[in-house]
Amino acid sequence: MNDFIPLLKDMALIAGLALVVIGVFCDLVGSIGLLRFPNFFVRLHAATVGTIGGAAYPLLGVALIALACDFLGQARWFIATGSILTSIIVILTAPAGSHALARAAHRSRLPVEPKVCDLLEEDRGGRE
């Protein structure tokens, strides 16, 4: 049984590092999308991917890394709990914030080019 615990800690450390690397990749993709995408709404999607993937995954990875490190002592439980709670808050609030931004931009008639379809305009029947 004692040989199993170091194996679990090593696996948690590797999984935590992998989540941090995934977060770096999401941040990189999101920042490239902010530069390359054509309009506000698509850029907002890239920013949300960067926010959720670039913040939530690394925070969960930090929690796993903290739990795997013995030298942190009792502080590892506080680090892991804070990281997990922060990632949950980011996962719950980022989509609501991006939705509010997109709705405000649409209501203020922000020009969209190229425009493929506008389901909100179709629902209004083209009025306004």
N, C-alpha and C positions, 0 to 999 in steps of 0.2 A: 504494500500500500504506500509506503514512503517513497518508492521509486516512481510512483504515478504522479505525485504532486509537482515535482520539477518539470515533468513532461507537460502537464497542464499549463504551468507558468510559461514555459517556452512557446507553447501553442498560442497562448493569449498574447504574448509579446509579438509574435509573428503576425497574428491577425490584426493587432492594433497598428503595427507598422504598415500593413497592407491597407487598412482603412485610411490612414494618414496619406498614403500615396494616392489612393483613389480620390481623396479630397483635393490634393494638389492638382490632379488631372481635371477634376470638375472645375476648379478655379481657373485653370488655364483655358479650358474650352469655353467657359462663360466669358472670360475677358476677350478672347478672340471673337466670340459671337457679338459682343458689344461693339467691337470695331468694324466687323464685316457685314452685319445684318442691315437690311435696307431701311426699316422704319422703326418707330417707337415701340410698337406692339411686339414685334419679333425680338427686338433688343431687350424688352422687358422679360421675355421668356428666357433669354440667355442670362440675364441678371439673376433671375430666380433659380435657375439651375446652378449658377455659381454660388448663390447664397445657401441653398439647401444642401447641395452636394459638397460644396466647399467649406461648410461650417458643421453640418450635422455629422458627416462621416468622420472627419478628423476628431471631433469631440468624443464620439463613441470609441475611436481608436485610442485617444488619450486615456479614457476610462479603463480600457483593457490593459494598456501599458502600465498605468498606475497600479492596477491590481496585481500585475505580474512582478512589480519591483518591490523586493523586501526591504530595501534600504530606506524607503519612505516611512516605514513604521505605520503608526495609526493614521497619519495624514493621507495615506493612499485611499482610505475609505471616503474621506471628505472630497478629495480630488475626483474620484470616480463618481460619487453622487452628484457633485456640482456639474461635472461634464455631461452626465446623462440627463439631468434636469434641464440644462441649457440647450442640449440638442433637441429635447422634446419641445421646448418653447419655440425654438427656431423652426422646427417642422410644422408647428401649429400656426405660427403667426406669419411666416413668409408668404404662403399662398394668399392669405387674406389681404395682406398689404399690396401684393402685386395685382390682385383683383380690383382693389380700390383705386389703384393708380390707372389701370386699364379702363375702368369705367369712367373715371374723371376725364381721361384723355378722349374717350369716345364721346362723352356728353359735351365736351368743349369743341367738338368737331375738328380734332387734330387731323390734318391731311395725311392720308395713307396712300403711298405709292410704292409698289404696284398693289392695286386693290383686286383681290381675287373674288371675295364675297363679303357681304356685310349682313349677317343674319339679324342683327338688331334693327337695321334700317328696313329690312324686309318685313319684320314684325310690325313696325310702325306703319307700313303701307306706303313708304316713300314720303310721308308727310313730315313736316318740320324742315 
